[in-house]
Amino acid sequence: MADVRSSGTAVRVTLARVLWLLCAVCASVLAIAALLIAVDAERTNPLVELVLDLADGVDLGVFDLDNPIKRFGGENGAKTTALFSYGIGAVVYLVVGRILDRLVRP
């Protein structure tokens, strides 16, 4: 019976780690994309394009730059909007990831 319990615990610990890692990677993608937008990275660069496309995929439509939570105006409005939306998105991913980790882990 102890083997069944320990293997079930091991599965739950592994699942919790995978969920946390997935959420941390999504948060990192959003944070890096916000940084690339803030520093005006060359958008024709394939690596920059990849990161921005990944960020567009993980923003879930909630933190989208086309329809942001809050749109800032002015000279640096697009940069500020990206930093705000993607920054909040990254924090949400980290919080959700930690909550999922705590719920799944024994």
C-alpha positions as CSV (number, residue, x, y, z in Angstrom):
1,M,0.0,0.0,0.0
2,A,2.9,2.3,0.7
3,D,4.2,1.9,-2.9
4,V,0.8,3.0,-4.3
5,R,0.8,6.0,-2.0
6,S,4.3,7.0,-2.8
7,S,3.8,6.6,-6.6
8,G,0.6,8.7,-6.4
9,T,2.5,11.4,-4.5
10,A,5.3,11.3,-7.0
11,V,2.9,11.8,-9.9
12,R,1.2,14.7,-8.1
13,V,4.6,16.4,-7.4
14,T,5.7,15.9,-11.0
15,L,2.3,17.3,-12.3
16,A,2.6,20.3,-10.0
17,R,6.1,21.0,-11.2
18,V,5.0,20.8,-14.8
19,L,2.1,23.1,-14.3
20,W,4.3,25.7,-12.5
21,L,7.0,25.4,-15.2
22,L,4.4,26.0,-17.9
23,C,3.0,29.0,-16.2
24,A,6.5,30.4,-15.6
25,V,7.4,30.0,-19.2
26,C,4.2,31.8,-20.3
27,A,5.0,34.6,-17.9
28,S,8.5,34.8,-19.2
29,V,7.4,35.0,-22.8
30,L,5.0,37.9,-21.9
31,A,7.8,39.7,-20.0
32,I,10.3,39.3,-22.8
33,A,7.8,40.5,-25.4
34,A,7.1,43.6,-23.3
35,L,10.8,44.3,-23.0
36,L,11.3,43.8,-26.8
37,I,8.5,46.3,-27.5
38,A,9.8,48.8,-24.9
39,V,13.3,48.8,-26.5
40,D,11.9,49.0,-30.0
41,A,13.5,45.7,-31.1
42,E,13.6,45.2,-34.9
43,R,10.4,43.3,-35.6
44,T,11.7,41.7,-38.8
45,N,14.3,39.8,-36.7
46,P,13.1,36.2,-36.7
47,L,13.8,35.7,-32.9
48,V,11.9,38.9,-32.0
49,E,9.1,37.9,-34.3
50,L,8.9,34.4,-32.7
51,V,8.7,35.9,-29.2
52,L,6.0,38.4,-30.2
53,D,4.0,35.6,-31.9
54,L,4.3,33.4,-28.8
55,A,3.2,36.3,-26.6
56,D,0.3,36.9,-28.8
57,G,-0.6,33.2,-28.4
58,V,-0.3,33.1,-24.6
59,D,-2.0,36.4,-23.9
60,L,-5.4,34.5,-24.0
61,G,-7.1,37.5,-25.6
62,V,-7.4,39.1,-22.1
63,F,-4.0,40.8,-22.2
64,D,-4.1,41.4,-26.0
65,L,-2.4,44.5,-27.4
66,D,-5.2,44.9,-30.0
67,N,-7.8,45.1,-27.3
68,P,-5.9,45.9,-24.1
69,I,-7.2,46.2,-20.6
70,K,-6.1,49.8,-20.6
71,R,-4.9,51.8,-23.6
72,F,-2.4,54.6,-23.0
73,G,-2.1,57.6,-25.2
74,G,0.7,60.0,-25.9
75,E,4.2,59.6,-27.4
76,N,5.0,56.3,-25.8
77,G,1.4,55.0,-25.5
78,A,2.0,51.8,-27.4
79,K,5.0,50.9,-25.3
80,T,3.2,51.7,-22.0
81,T,0.2,49.7,-23.1
82,A,2.4,46.7,-23.9
83,L,4.3,47.0,-20.6
84,F,1.0,47.3,-18.7
85,S,-0.9,44.5,-20.4
86,Y,1.9,42.0,-20.7
87,G,3.2,42.8,-17.3
88,I,-0.2,42.1,-15.7
89,G,-0.5,39.0,-17.8
90,A,2.9,37.8,-16.6
91,V,1.9,38.4,-12.9
92,V,-1.4,36.6,-13.4
93,Y,0.4,33.6,-14.9
94,L,2.7,33.4,-12.0
95,V,-0.1,33.7,-9.4
96,V,-2.2,31.1,-11.2
97,G,0.8,28.8,-11.6
98,R,1.6,29.0,-7.9
99,I,-2.1,28.4,-6.9
100,L,-2.2,25.3,-9.2
101,D,1.1,24.1,-7.8
102,R,-0.3,24.3,-4.2
103,L,-3.6,22.6,-5.2
104,V,-2.0,19.7,-7.0
105,R,1.0,19.1,-4.8
106,P,0.3,16.8,-1.8
